[in-house]
C-alpha cells in the first residue's frame, strides 16, 4: 500500500530533510521515514505515536545519529501536515 503513495511520501521527506537527497540517505533511515510518513498520511494513528515507533526502529536498526535525523525529519513533516489540516 505504501508503494502506491511513494511519490507523495518521498516528496514530503525530501522537502523536510534539508540538504539530503533521498538516494543518499541510508536505506534503513529512508525506509523508516517512508513507513512513518505513510502512517501519518493514511492512518488514524496519532503523529506522536508514529514518530515514537519510528524512533524505536531507528534505535534498534540504525543508531543514535539516525534517531536524531529521523526525529527531525518526521517532526518537520508532522508540522507541515498539521499546517495543511489547519488551512483546510
N, C-alpha and C positions, 0 to 999 in steps of 0.2 A: 503494500500500500504506500509506504513512504516513497518508493521509487517513482510512483505516478506523480508525485509532487516535488520531485528532486530539483527541478529548475527553480521553483519558487523558494524552496528551502535553502539551496545553495546561494541564491541571490541575497537572502536575508543574512546568511552567515558572512558572505563577502562584504556586504555593506557595514556590518558591525564588527569586523575584525580588521581594524585599520593596519595597513602596512603588511598584510598577509594575503598571499594568493592561496586559493583553495588547494591547488595542486602541490604547494609547498608545505602545507600543514601535515604533521604526522598522521598516518592513516587512522590510528586509534582516536586521536583528537577529532579529526574530521567526521568520523562516523558517530562518535558520541554526540557531537554538535548536531549532526543531521537527525539523529533519533530524537534528541530533546526538542529541536525546533519543530519537528513533525508533531510531537506530542503537544506542544504549546499551540500549534495551529489547528489541530484536528481532534483533540480530545478535551474533555471537561476537567482534566487534572489541573489543579492549581499550579501556576508557574513556579511558585516557591518549591513545591514538591518535585516538579520536573527537574529543576536546577539542582536540588539536593541529590536526587538519584543520579544525575549526570556526573556530579562531583564525586560521588562514591565510585562510579565506574572509572573515572579518570584516576582516582587514588589507587584503585585496585589494578588497573591495567596499563597505566602510563607513568605517573609520577607526580610529585608535588608541583613542578613547573607547569605541567599540563592542567592541574587542578586550577591554578590561578588563571591560566589562559581561557579555559572552558568557562569558568565563572564570569570572567569579564565579558566574553562574547555573549553568553546567554543572558546576562543581566542587561546588556545593551539591546538585545533582541526583545526581551521582555518589555523594556521601556518603550521601544518603538511600537510593539503590538498594542500596548496599553494606550499609547497616544492615538493610534488609529482607531481603537474602540471608542475613545472619548469623542473623537471627531464625528463618528457615525452615531 
